[in-house]
Amino acid sequence: MNDQLIQTAQQLRLSGLLQTLDVRLQEARANQLTHAEFLTLLFQDELAIRAQRLIARRKKLAGFRDTRTLEDFDWNFM
């Protein structure tokens, strides 16, 4: 990957974009994506990673003792 691109993305705080860039470049070549389609995918990746980080930060701040999911819930009480 281009060092200038990495440095610029880091300055813009787009680390999520850097995590998926290689895969998205391969996908763009294989599927002949337009520039707009390629950029849309990259930006969606960045937003998804930011959302995941936000949820992780909020869980940590909440100080939950155990992580529970709907699959763990006992639905037999009904």
N, CA, C and O atoms as a Maestro MAE file, in Angstrom:
{
 s_m_m2io_version
 :::
 2.0.0
}

f_m_ct {
 s_m_title
 :::
 protein
 m_atom[312] {
  # First column is atom index #
  i_m_mmod_type
  r_m_x_coord
  r_m_y_coord
  r_m_z_coord
  i_m_residue_number
  s_m_chain_name
  s_m_pdb_residue_name
  s_m_pdb_atom_name
  i_m_atomic_number
  :::
  1 25 0.851 -1.177 0.000 1 A "MET " " N  " 7
  2 3 0.000 0.000 0.000 1 A "MET " " CA " 6
  3 2 0.895 1.239 0.000 1 A "MET " " C  " 6
  4 15 1.998 1.212 0.547 1 A "MET " " O  " 8
  5 25 0.442 2.273 -0.586 2 A "ASN " " N  " 7
  6 3 1.170 3.530 -0.713 2 A "ASN " " CA " 6
  7 2 1.348 4.186 0.659 2 A "ASN " " C  " 6
  8 15 0.374 4.381 1.387 2 A "ASN " " O  " 8
  9 25 2.608 4.529 1.014 3 A "ASP " " N  " 7
  10 3 2.893 5.150 2.312 3 A "ASP " " CA " 6
  11 2 2.168 6.487 2.477 3 A "ASP " " C  " 6
  12 15 1.695 6.813 3.566 3 A "ASP " " O  " 8
  13 25 2.085 7.247 1.403 4 A "GLN " " N  " 7
  14 3 1.400 8.549 1.463 4 A "GLN " " CA " 6
  15 2 -0.083 8.355 1.764 4 A "GLN " " C  " 6
  16 15 -0.666 9.109 2.543 4 A "GLN " " O  " 8
  17 25 -0.684 7.354 1.152 5 A "LEU " " N  " 7
  18 3 -2.095 7.051 1.389 5 A "LEU " " CA " 6
  19 2 -2.322 6.657 2.846 5 A "LEU " " C  " 6
  20 15 -3.277 7.115 3.474 5 A "LEU " " O  " 8
  21 25 -1.463 5.824 3.375 6 A "ILE " " N  " 7
  22 3 -1.567 5.394 4.772 6 A "ILE " " CA " 6
  23 2 -1.450 6.586 5.704 6 A "ILE " " C  " 6
  24 15 -2.253 6.744 6.624 6 A "ILE " " O  " 8
  25 25 -0.459 7.418 5.467 7 A "GLN " " N  " 7
  26 3 -0.239 8.589 6.317 7 A "GLN " " CA " 6
  27 2 -1.438 9.548 6.253 7 A "GLN " " C  " 6
  28 15 -1.867 10.069 7.283 7 A "GLN " " O  " 8
  29 25 -1.962 9.775 5.088 8 A "THR " " N  " 7
  30 3 -3.101 10.678 4.921 8 A "THR " " CA " 6
  31 2 -4.339 10.123 5.622 8 A "THR " " C  " 6
  32 15 -5.048 10.857 6.311 8 A "THR " " O  " 8
  33 25 -4.597 8.834 5.447 9 A "ALA " " N  " 7
  34 3 -5.747 8.208 6.102 9 A "ALA " " CA " 6
  35 2 -5.608 8.281 7.625 9 A "ALA " " C  " 6
  36 15 -6.595 8.497 8.329 9 A "ALA " " O  " 8
  37 25 -4.400 8.104 8.125 10 A "GLN " " N  " 7
  38 3 -4.169 8.206 9.568 10 A "GLN " " CA " 6
  39 2 -4.399 9.625 10.062 10 A "GLN " " C  " 6
  40 15 -4.971 9.824 11.134 10 A "GLN " " O  " 8
  41 25 -3.961 10.606 9.298 11 A "GLN " " N  " 7
  42 3 -4.175 12.004 9.676 11 A "GLN " " CA " 6
  43 2 -5.662 12.342 9.698 11 A "GLN " " C  " 6
  44 15 -6.113 13.128 10.531 11 A "GLN " " O  " 8
  45 25 -6.411 11.754 8.791 12 A "LEU " " N  " 7
  46 3 -7.853 11.974 8.729 12 A "LEU " " CA " 6
  47 2 -8.620 11.066 9.692 12 A "LEU " " C  " 6
  48 15 -9.848 11.116 9.768 12 A "LEU " " O  " 8
  49 25 -7.879 10.242 10.419 13 A "ARG " " N  " 7
  50 3 -8.463 9.294 11.380 13 A "ARG " " CA " 6
  51 2 -9.429 8.333 10.691 13 A "ARG " " C  " 6
  52 15 -10.563 8.136 11.128 13 A "ARG " " O  " 8
  53 25 -8.945 7.748 9.609 14 A "LEU " " N  " 7
  54 3 -9.727 6.784 8.842 14 A "LEU " " CA " 6
  55 2 -9.101 5.391 8.951 14 A "LEU " " C  " 6
  56 15 -8.880 4.722 7.942 14 A "LEU " " O  " 8
  57 25 -8.825 4.969 10.162 15 A "SER " " N  " 7
  58 3 -8.170 3.679 10.357 15 A "SER " " CA " 6
  59 2 -9.055 2.514 9.931 15 A "SER " " C  " 6
  60 15 -8.545 1.481 9.497 15 A "SER " " O  " 8
  61 25 -10.362 2.665 10.046 16 A "GLY " " N  " 7
  62 3 -11.276 1.622 9.590 16 A "GLY " " CA " 6
  63 2 -11.175 1.411 8.094 16 A "GLY " " C  " 6
  64 15 -11.229 0.279 7.613 16 A "GLY " " O  " 8
  65 25 -11.033 2.483 7.371 17 A "LEU " " N  " 7
  66 3 -10.869 2.430 5.928 17 A "LEU " " CA " 6
  67 2 -9.599 1.657 5.576 17 A "LEU " " C  " 6
  68 15 -9.592 0.851 4.646 17 A "LEU " " O  " 8
  69 25 -8.529 1.910 6.326 18 A "LEU " " N  " 7
  70 3 -7.265 1.219 6.054 18 A "LEU " " CA " 6
  71 2 -7.364 -0.274 6.308 18 A "LEU " " C  " 6
  72 15 -6.684 -1.060 5.648 18 A "LEU " " O  " 8
  73 25 -8.202 -0.676 7.254 19 A "GLN " " N  " 7
  74 3 -8.344 -2.097 7.572 19 A "GLN " " CA " 6
  75 2 -8.958 -2.881 6.415 19 A "GLN " " C  " 6
  76 15 -8.659 -4.062 6.240 19 A "GLN " " O  " 8
  77 25 -9.799 -2.244 5.640 20 A "THR " " N  " 7
  78 3 -10.508 -2.971 4.576 20 A "THR " " CA " 6
  79 2 -10.062 -2.571 3.165 20 A "THR " " C  " 6
  80 15 -10.586 -3.095 2.182 20 A "THR " " O  " 8
  81 25 -9.118 -1.668 3.061 21 A "LEU " " N  " 7
  82 3 -8.736 -1.125 1.753 21 A "LEU " " CA " 6
  83 2 -8.247 -2.201 0.795 21 A "LEU " " C  " 6
  84 15 -8.678 -2.230 -0.358 21 A "LEU " " O  " 8
  85 25 -7.366 -3.079 1.235 22 A "ASP " " N  " 7
  86 3 -6.833 -4.112 0.328 22 A "ASP " " CA " 6
  87 2 -7.941 -5.007 -0.218 22 A "ASP " " C  " 6
  88 15 -7.969 -5.316 -1.409 22 A "ASP " " O  " 8
  89 25 -8.845 -5.418 0.656 23 A "VAL " " N  " 7
  90 3 -9.952 -6.284 0.229 23 A "VAL " " CA " 6
  91 2 -10.856 -5.543 -0.744 23 A "VAL " " C  " 6
  92 15 -11.283 -6.103 -1.753 23 A "VAL " " O  " 8
  93 25 -11.144 -4.293 -0.442 24 A "ARG " " N  " 7
  94 3 -12.027 -3.509 -1.313 24 A "ARG " " CA " 6
  95 2 -11.372 -3.224 -2.664 24 A "ARG " " C  " 6
  96 15 -12.062 -3.176 -3.682 24 A "ARG " " O  " 8
  97 25 -10.050 -3.034 -2.689 25 A "LEU " " N  " 7
  98 3 -9.355 -2.840 -3.962 25 A "LEU " " CA " 6
  99 2 -9.481 -4.084 -4.832 25 A "LEU " " C  " 6
  100 15 -9.734 -3.984 -6.032 25 A "LEU " " O  " 8
  101 25 -9.305 -5.256 -4.228 26 A "GLN " " N  " 7
  102 3 -9.450 -6.511 -4.962 26 A "GLN " " CA " 6
  103 2 -10.883 -6.672 -5.474 26 A "GLN " " C  " 6
  104 15 -11.108 -7.086 -6.611 26 A "GLN " " O  " 8
  105 25 -11.843 -6.338 -4.614 27 A "GLU " " N  " 7
  106 3 -13.249 -6.434 -4.992 27 A "GLU " " CA " 6
  107 2 -13.570 -5.481 -6.140 27 A "GLU " " C  " 6
  108 15 -14.311 -5.836 -7.057 27 A "GLU " " O  " 8
  109 25 -13.018 -4.280 -6.091 28 A "ALA " " N  " 7
  110 3 -13.263 -3.284 -7.137 28 A "ALA " " CA " 6
  111 2 -12.722 -3.764 -8.483 28 A "ALA " " C  " 6
  112 15 -13.367 -3.605 -9.520 28 A "ALA " " O  " 8
  113 25 -11.530 -4.353 -8.447 29 A "ARG " " N  " 7
  114 3 -10.947 -4.869 -9.695 29 A "ARG " " CA " 6
  115 2 -11.771 -6.028 -10.244 29 A "ARG " " C  " 6
  116 15 -12.078 -6.076 -11.435 29 A "ARG " " O  " 8
  117 25 -12.126 -6.966 -9.360 30 A "ALA " " N  " 7
  118 3 -12.839 -8.173 -9.783 30 A "ALA " " CA " 6
  119 2 -14.231 -7.849 -10.324 30 A "ALA " " C  " 6
  120 15 -14.689 -8.471 -11.282 30 A "ALA " " O  " 8
  121 25 -14.898 -6.877 -9.711 31 A "ASN " " N  " 7
  122 3 -16.276 -6.559 -10.103 31 A "ASN " " CA " 6
  123 2 -16.386 -5.307 -10.960 31 A "ASN " " C  " 6
  124 15 -17.488 -4.857 -11.274 31 A "ASN " " O  " 8
  125 25 -15.254 -4.751 -11.333 32 A "GLN " " N  " 7
  126 3 -15.199 -3.546 -12.165 32 A "GLN " " CA " 6
  127 2 -16.110 -2.443 -11.605 32 A "GLN " " C  " 6
  128 15 -16.947 -1.885 -12.314 32 A "GLN " " O  " 8
  129 25 -15.920 -2.152 -10.323 33 A "LEU " " N  " 7
  130 3 -16.718 -1.114 -9.668 33 A "LEU " " CA " 6
  131 2 -16.322 0.268 -10.164 33 A "LEU " " C  " 6
  132 15 -15.164 0.508 -10.508 33 A "LEU " " O  " 8
  133 25 -17.280 1.160 -10.198 34 A "THR " " N  " 7
  134 3 -16.968 2.551 -10.528 34 A "THR " " CA " 6
  135 2 -16.269 3.177 -9.327 34 A "THR " " C  " 6
  136 15 -16.274 2.616 -8.231 34 A "THR " " O  " 8
  137 25 -15.672 4.339 -9.544 35 A "HIS " " N  " 7
  138 3 -15.013 5.038 -8.445 35 A "HIS " " CA " 6
  139 2 -16.007 5.339 -7.326 35 A "HIS " " C  " 6
  140 15 -15.691 5.182 -6.146 35 A "HIS " " O  " 8
  141 25 -17.189 5.765 -7.698 36 A "ALA " " N  " 7
  142 3 -18.213 6.109 -6.711 36 A "ALA " " CA " 6
  143 2 -18.638 4.875 -5.909 36 A "ALA " " C  " 6
  144 15 -18.812 4.961 -4.693 36 A "ALA " " O  " 8
  145 25 -18.806 3.744 -6.568 37 A "GLU " " N  " 7
  146 3 -19.173 2.513 -5.870 37 A "GLU " " CA " 6
  147 2 -18.075 2.080 -4.909 37 A "GLU " " C  " 6
  148 15 -18.350 1.662 -3.785 37 A "GLU " " O  " 8
  149 25 -16.836 2.183 -5.359 38 A "PHE " " N  " 7
  150 3 -15.680 1.824 -4.540 38 A "PHE " " CA " 6
  151 2 -15.602 2.719 -3.299 38 A "PHE " " C  " 6
  152 15 -15.428 2.224 -2.185 38 A "PHE " " O  " 8
  153 25 -15.729 4.021 -3.492 39 A "LEU " " N  " 7
  154 3 -15.671 4.953 -2.361 39 A "LEU " " CA " 6
  155 2 -16.833 4.742 -1.400 39 A "LEU " " C  " 6
  156 15 -16.663 4.847 -0.186 39 A "LEU " " O  " 8
  157 25 -18.003 4.448 -1.935 40 A "THR " " N  " 7
  158 3 -19.159 4.181 -1.089 40 A "THR " " CA " 6
  159 2 -18.888 3.000 -0.172 40 A "THR " " C  " 6
  160 15 -19.191 3.061 1.020 40 A "THR " " O  " 8
  161 25 -18.323 1.929 -0.710 41 A "LEU " " N  " 7
  162 3 -17.997 0.759 0.102 41 A "LEU " " CA " 6
  163 2 -16.968 1.102 1.180 41 A "LEU " " C  " 6
  164 15 -17.109 0.690 2.331 41 A "LEU " " O  " 8
  165 25 -15.945 1.849 0.808 42 A "LEU " " N  " 7
  166 3 -14.921 2.240 1.788 42 A "LEU " " CA " 6
  167 2 -15.516 3.071 2.919 42 A "LEU " " C  " 6
  168 15 -15.221 2.837 4.091 42 A "LEU " " O  " 8
  169 25 -16.345 4.029 2.566 43 A "PHE " " N  " 7
  170 3 -16.946 4.880 3.592 43 A "PHE " " CA " 6
  171 2 -17.910 4.093 4.469 43 A "PHE " " C  " 6
  172 15 -17.993 4.341 5.672 43 A "PHE " " O  " 8
  173 25 -18.637 3.152 3.886 44 A "GLN " " N  " 7
  174 3 -19.527 2.305 4.673 44 A "GLN " " CA " 6
  175 2 -18.723 1.450 5.656 44 A "GLN " " C  " 6
  176 15 -19.139 1.254 6.798 44 A "GLN " " O  " 8
  177 25 -17.577 0.946 5.207 45 A "ASP " " N  " 7
  178 3 -16.693 0.183 6.094 45 A "ASP " " CA " 6
  179 2 -16.233 1.035 7.266 45 A "ASP " " C  " 6
  180 15 -16.249 0.585 8.411 45 A "ASP " " O  " 8
  181 25 -15.826 2.254 6.984 46 A "GLU " " N  " 7
  182 3 -15.361 3.165 8.033 46 A "GLU " " CA " 6
  183 2 -16.477 3.421 9.046 46 A "GLU " " C  " 6
  184 15 -16.241 3.376 10.254 46 A "GLU " " O  " 8
  185 25 -17.683 3.687 8.562 47 A "LEU " " N  " 7
  186 3 -18.811 3.941 9.462 47 A "LEU " " CA " 6
  187 2 -19.151 2.711 10.304 47 A "LEU " " C  " 6
  188 15 -19.463 2.836 11.488 47 A "LEU " " O  " 8
  189 25 -19.093 1.534 9.701 48 A "ALA " " N  " 7
  190 3 -19.399 0.304 10.433 48 A "ALA " " CA " 6
  191 2 -18.376 0.058 11.546 48 A "ALA " " C  " 6
  192 15 -18.743 -0.324 12.657 48 A "ALA " " O  " 8
  193 25 -17.119 0.274 11.248 49 A "ILE " " N  " 7
  194 3 -16.072 0.069 12.250 49 A "ILE " " CA " 6
  195 2 -16.205 1.093 13.362 49 A "ILE " " C  " 6
  196 15 -16.010 0.759 14.530 49 A "ILE " " O  " 8
  197 25 -16.532 2.330 13.026 50 A "ARG " " N  " 7
  198 3 -16.743 3.358 14.054 50 A "ARG " " CA " 6
  199 2 -17.920 2.994 14.950 50 A "ARG " " C  " 6
  200 15 -17.860 3.188 16.164 50 A "ARG " " O  " 8
  201 25 -18.987 2.469 14.361 51 A "ALA " " N  " 7
  202 3 -20.155 2.066 15.150 51 A "ALA " " CA " 6
  203 2 -19.794 0.921 16.096 51 A "ALA " " C  " 6
  204 15 -20.218 0.912 17.251 51 A "ALA " " O  " 8
  205 25 -19.010 -0.045 15.605 52 A "GLN " " N  " 7
  206 3 -18.575 -1.161 16.449 52 A "GLN " " CA " 6
  207 2 -17.728 -0.664 17.615 52 A "GLN " " C  " 6
  208 15 -17.894 -1.115 18.749 52 A "GLN " " O  " 8
  209 25 -16.825 0.262 17.333 53 A "ARG " " N  " 7
  210 3 -15.973 0.810 18.390 53 A "ARG " " CA " 6
  211 2 -16.799 1.580 19.418 53 A "ARG " " C  " 6
  212 15 -16.532 1.503 20.617 53 A "ARG " " O  " 8
  213 25 -17.793 2.315 18.951 54 A "LEU " " N  " 7
  214 3 -18.648 3.073 19.855 54 A "LEU " " CA " 6
  215 2 -19.405 2.139 20.798 54 A "LEU " " C  " 6
  216 15 -19.489 2.399 21.998 54 A "LEU " " O  " 8
  217 25 -19.947 1.067 20.260 55 A "ILE " " N  " 7
  218 3 -20.662 0.090 21.084 55 A "ILE " " CA " 6
  219 2 -19.714 -0.536 22.099 55 A "ILE " " C  " 6
  220 15 -20.064 -0.684 23.270 55 A "ILE " " O  " 8
  221 25 -18.518 -0.903 21.655 56 A "ALA " " N  " 7
  222 3 -17.534 -1.499 22.566 56 A "ALA " " CA " 6
  223 2 -17.166 -0.523 23.687 56 A "ALA " " C  " 6
  224 15 -17.057 -0.925 24.845 56 A "ALA " " O  " 8
  225 25 -16.975 0.753 23.350 57 A "ARG " " N  " 7
  226 3 -16.646 1.777 24.358 57 A "ARG " " CA " 6
  227 2 -17.781 1.934 25.356 57 A "ARG " " C  " 6
  228 15 -17.549 2.028 26.561 57 A "ARG " " O  " 8
  229 25 -18.997 1.963 24.856 58 A "ARG " " N  " 7
  230 3 -20.162 2.133 25.733 58 A "ARG " " CA " 6
  231 2 -20.347 0.926 26.660 58 A "ARG " " C  " 6
  232 15 -20.703 1.086 27.827 58 A "ARG " " O  " 8
  233 25 -20.106 -0.273 26.140 59 A "LYS " " N  " 7
  234 3 -20.192 -1.470 26.977 59 A "LYS " " CA " 6
  235 2 -19.148 -1.408 28.086 59 A "LYS " " C  " 6
  236 15 -19.430 -1.740 29.238 59 A "LYS " " O  " 8
  237 25 -17.959 -0.988 27.733 60 A "LYS " " N  " 7
  238 3 -16.879 -0.900 28.717 60 A "LYS " " CA " 6
  239 2 -17.219 0.142 29.784 60 A "LYS " " C  " 6
  240 15 -17.038 -0.107 30.976 60 A "LYS " " O  " 8
  241 25 -17.705 1.298 29.362 61 A "LEU " " N  " 7
  242 3 -18.076 2.346 30.308 61 A "LEU " " CA " 6
  243 2 -19.242 1.930 31.201 61 A "LEU " " C  " 6
  244 15 -19.313 2.338 32.360 61 A "LEU " " O  " 8
  245 25 -20.152 1.125 30.671 62 A "ALA " " N  " 7
  246 3 -21.303 0.682 31.444 62 A "ALA " " CA " 6
  247 2 -20.887 -0.270 32.563 62 A "ALA " " C  " 6
  248 15 -21.571 -0.385 33.580 62 A "ALA " " O  " 8
  249 25 -19.769 -0.945 32.365 63 A "GLY " " N  " 7
  250 3 -19.260 -1.846 33.391 63 A "GLY " " CA " 6
  251 2 -20.109 -3.083 33.605 63 A "GLY " " C  " 6
  252 15 -20.219 -3.567 34.731 63 A "GLY " " O  " 8
  253 25 -20.708 -3.602 32.552 64 A "PHE " " N  " 7
  254 3 -21.496 -4.827 32.669 64 A "PHE " " CA " 6
  255 2 -20.620 -5.973 33.165 64 A "PHE " " C  " 6
  256 15 -19.487 -6.145 32.718 64 A "PHE " " O  " 8
  257 25 -21.163 -6.748 34.091 65 A "ARG " " N  " 7
  258 3 -20.412 -7.893 34.602 65 A "ARG " " CA " 6
  259 2 -20.379 -9.013 33.576 65 A "ARG " " C  " 6
  260 15 -19.326 -9.590 33.307 65 A "ARG " " O  " 8
  261 25 -21.533 -9.315 33.009 66 A "ASP " " N  " 7
  262 3 -21.635 -10.402 32.033 66 A "ASP " " CA " 6
  263 2 -22.228 -9.871 30.741 66 A "ASP " " C  " 6
  264 15 -23.080 -8.982 30.751 66 A "ASP " " O  " 8
  265 25 -21.775 -10.417 29.651 67 A "THR " " N  " 7
  266 3 -22.361 -10.070 28.363 67 A "THR " " CA " 6
  267 2 -23.468 -11.073 28.082 67 A "THR " " C  " 6
  268 15 -23.236 -12.281 28.088 67 A "THR " " O  " 8
  269 25 -24.653 -10.576 27.839 68 A "ARG " " N  " 7
  270 3 -25.808 -11.431 27.561 68 A "ARG " " CA " 6
  271 2 -26.316 -11.144 26.150 68 A "ARG " " C  " 6
  272 15 -26.238 -10.020 25.654 68 A "ARG " " O  " 8
  273 25 -26.829 -12.179 25.532 69 A "THR " " N  " 7
  274 3 -27.434 -12.026 24.209 69 A "THR " " CA " 6
  275 2 -28.859 -12.551 24.258 69 A "THR " " C  " 6
  276 15 -29.245 -13.207 25.225 69 A "THR " " O  " 8
  277 25 -29.631 -12.273 23.240 70 A "LEU " " N  " 7
  278 3 -30.997 -12.788 23.175 70 A "LEU " " CA " 6
  279 2 -31.014 -14.312 23.105 70 A "LEU " " C  " 6
  280 15 -31.960 -14.948 23.571 70 A "LEU " " O  " 8
  281 25 -29.984 -14.886 22.531 71 A "GLU " " N  " 7
  282 3 -29.899 -16.343 22.456 71 A "GLU " " CA " 6
  283 2 -29.764 -16.954 23.848 71 A "GLU " " C  " 6
  284 15 -30.185 -18.091 24.062 71 A "GLU " " O  " 8
  285 25 -29.186 -16.221 24.794 72 A "ASP " " N  " 7
  286 3 -29.006 -16.707 26.167 72 A "ASP " " CA " 6
  287 2 -30.258 -16.548 27.017 72 A "ASP " " C  " 6
  288 15 -30.340 -17.128 28.100 72 A "ASP " " O  " 8
  289 25 -31.224 -15.785 26.556 73 A "PHE " " N  " 7
  290 3 -32.407 -15.466 27.337 73 A "PHE " " CA " 6
  291 2 -33.311 -16.695 27.470 73 A "PHE " " C  " 6
  292 15 -33.501 -17.443 26.511 73 A "PHE " " O  " 8
  293 25 -33.854 -16.888 28.645 74 A "ASP " " N  " 7
  294 3 -34.771 -18.006 28.887 74 A "ASP " " CA " 6
  295 2 -36.193 -17.567 28.517 74 A "ASP " " C  " 6
  296 15 -36.820 -16.800 29.248 74 A "ASP " " O  " 8
  297 25 -36.685 -18.045 27.406 75 A "TRP " " N  " 7
  298 3 -38.006 -17.664 26.898 75 A "TRP " " CA " 6
  299 2 -39.107 -18.554 27.456 75 A "TRP " " C  " 6
  300 15 -40.269 -18.378 27.088 75 A "TRP " " O  " 8
  301 25 -38.789 -19.492 28.320 76 A "ASN " " N  " 7
  302 3 -39.777 -20.446 28.841 76 A "ASN " " CA " 6
  303 2 -40.698 -19.848 29.890 76 A "ASN " " C  " 6
  304 15 -41.641 -20.516 30.316 76 A "ASN " " O  " 8
  305 25 -40.464 -18.619 30.322 77 A "PHE " " N  " 7
  306 3 -41.297 -18.021 31.364 77 A "PHE " " CA " 6
  307 2 -42.708 -17.723 30.869 77 A "PHE " " C  " 6
  308 15 -43.605 -17.514 31.686 77 A "PHE " " O  " 8
  309 25 -42.926 -17.697 29.572 78 A "MET " " N  " 7
  310 3 -44.229 -17.333 29.001 78 A "MET " " CA " 6
  311 2 -45.233 -18.401 29.189 78 A "MET " " C  " 6
  312 15 -46.379 -18.252 28.766 78 A "MET " " O  " 8
  :::
 }
 m_bond[311] {
  # First column is bond index #
  i_m_from
  i_m_to
  i_m_order
  :::
  1 1 2 1
  2 2 3 1
  3 3 4 2
  4 3 5 1
  5 5 6 1
  6 6 7 1
  7 7 8 2
  8 7 9 1
  9 9 10 1
  10 10 11 1
  11 11 12 2
  12 11 13 1
  13 13 14 1
  14 14 15 1
  15 15 16 2
  16 15 17 1
  17 17 18 1
  18 18 19 1
  19 19 20 2
  20 19 21 1
  21 21 22 1
  22 22 23 1
  23 23 24 2
  24 23 25 1
  25 25 26 1
  26 26 27 1
  27 27 28 2
  28 27 29 1
  29 29 30 1
  30 30 31 1
  31 31 32 2
  32 31 33 1
  33 33 34 1
  34 34 35 1
  35 35 36 2
  36 35 37 1
  37 37 38 1
  38 38 39 1
  39 39 40 2
  40 39 41 1
  41 41 42 1
  42 42 43 1
  43 43 44 2
  44 43 45 1
  45 45 46 1
  46 46 47 1
  47 47 48 2
  48 47 49 1
  49 49 50 1
  50 50 51 1
  51 51 52 2
  52 51 53 1
  53 53 54 1
  54 54 55 1
  55 55 56 2
  56 55 57 1
  57 57 58 1
  58 58 59 1
  59 59 60 2
  60 59 61 1
  61 61 62 1
  62 62 63 1
  63 63 64 2
  64 63 65 1
  65 65 66 1
  66 66 67 1
  67 67 68 2
  68 67 69 1
  69 69 70 1
  70 70 71 1
  71 71 72 2
  72 71 73 1
  73 73 74 1
  74 74 75 1
  75 75 76 2
  76 75 77 1
  77 77 78 1
  78 78 79 1
  79 79 80 2
  80 79 81 1
  81 81 82 1
  82 82 83 1
  83 83 84 2
  84 83 85 1
  85 85 86 1
  86 86 87 1
  87 87 88 2
  88 87 89 1
  89 89 90 1
  90 90 91 1
  91 91 92 2
  92 91 93 1
  93 93 94 1
  94 94 95 1
  95 95 96 2
  96 95 97 1
  97 97 98 1
  98 98 99 1
  99 99 100 2
  100 99 101 1
  101 101 102 1
  102 102 103 1
  103 103 104 2
  104 103 105 1
  105 105 106 1
  106 106 107 1
  107 107 108 2
  108 107 109 1
  109 109 110 1
  110 110 111 1
  111 111 112 2
  112 111 113 1
  113 113 114 1
  114 114 115 1
  115 115 116 2
  116 115 117 1
  117 117 118 1
  118 118 119 1
  119 119 120 2
  120 119 121 1
  121 121 122 1
  122 122 123 1
  123 123 124 2
  124 123 125 1
  125 125 126 1
  126 126 127 1
  127 127 128 2
  128 127 129 1
  129 129 130 1
  130 130 131 1
  131 131 132 2
  132 131 133 1
  133 133 134 1
  134 134 135 1
  135 135 136 2
  136 135 137 1
  137 137 138 1
  138 138 139 1
  139 139 140 2
  140 139 141 1
  141 141 142 1
  142 142 143 1
  143 143 144 2
  144 143 145 1
  145 145 146 1
  146 146 147 1
  147 147 148 2
  148 147 149 1
  149 149 150 1
  150 150 151 1
  151 151 152 2
  152 151 153 1
  153 153 154 1
  154 154 155 1
  155 155 156 2
  156 155 157 1
  157 157 158 1
  158 158 159 1
  159 159 160 2
  160 159 161 1
  161 161 162 1
  162 162 163 1
  163 163 164 2
  164 163 165 1
  165 165 166 1
  166 166 167 1
  167 167 168 2
  168 167 169 1
  169 169 170 1
  170 170 171 1
  171 171 172 2
  172 171 173 1
  173 173 174 1
  174 174 175 1
  175 175 176 2
  176 175 177 1
  177 177 178 1
  178 178 179 1
  179 179 180 2
  180 179 181 1
  181 181 182 1
  182 182 183 1
  183 183 184 2
  184 183 185 1
  185 185 186 1
  186 186 187 1
  187 187 188 2
  188 187 189 1
  189 189 190 1
  190 190 191 1
  191 191 192 2
  192 191 193 1
  193 193 194 1
  194 194 195 1
  195 195 196 2
  196 195 197 1
  197 197 198 1
  198 198 199 1
  199 199 200 2
  200 199 201 1
  201 201 202 1
  202 202 203 1
  203 203 204 2
  204 203 205 1
  205 205 206 1
  206 206 207 1
  207 207 208 2
  208 207 209 1
  209 209 210 1
  210 210 211 1
  211 211 212 2
  212 211 213 1
  213 213 214 1
  214 214 215 1
  215 215 216 2
  216 215 217 1
  217 217 218 1
  218 218 219 1
  219 219 220 2
  220 219 221 1
  221 221 222 1
  222 222 223 1
  223 223 224 2
  224 223 225 1
  225 225 226 1
  226 226 227 1
  227 227 228 2
  228 227 229 1
  229 229 230 1
  230 230 231 1
  231 231 232 2
  232 231 233 1
  233 233 234 1
  234 234 235 1
  235 235 236 2
  236 235 237 1
  237 237 238 1
  238 238 239 1
  239 239 240 2
  240 239 241 1
  241 241 242 1
  242 242 243 1
  243 243 244 2
  244 243 245 1
  245 245 246 1
  246 246 247 1
  247 247 248 2
  248 247 249 1
  249 249 250 1
  250 250 251 1
  251 251 252 2
  252 251 253 1
  253 253 254 1
  254 254 255 1
  255 255 256 2
  256 255 257 1
  257 257 258 1
  258 258 259 1
  259 259 260 2
  260 259 261 1
  261 261 262 1
  262 262 263 1
  263 263 264 2
  264 263 265 1
  265 265 266 1
  266 266 267 1
  267 267 268 2
  268 267 269 1
  269 269 270 1
  270 270 271 1
  271 271 272 2
  272 271 273 1
  273 273 274 1
  274 274 275 1
  275 275 276 2
  276 275 277 1
  277 277 278 1
  278 278 279 1
  279 279 280 2
  280 279 281 1
  281 281 282 1
  282 282 283 1
  283 283 284 2
  284 283 285 1
  285 285 286 1
  286 286 287 1
  287 287 288 2
  288 287 289 1
  289 289 290 1
  290 290 291 1
  291 291 292 2
  292 291 293 1
  293 293 294 1
  294 294 295 1
  295 295 296 2
  296 295 297 1
  297 297 298 1
  298 298 299 1
  299 299 300 2
  300 299 301 1
  301 301 302 1
  302 302 303 1
  303 303 304 2
  304 303 305 1
  305 305 306 1
  306 306 307 1
  307 307 308 2
  308 307 309 1
  309 309 310 1
  310 310 311 1
  311 311 312 2
  :::
 }
}
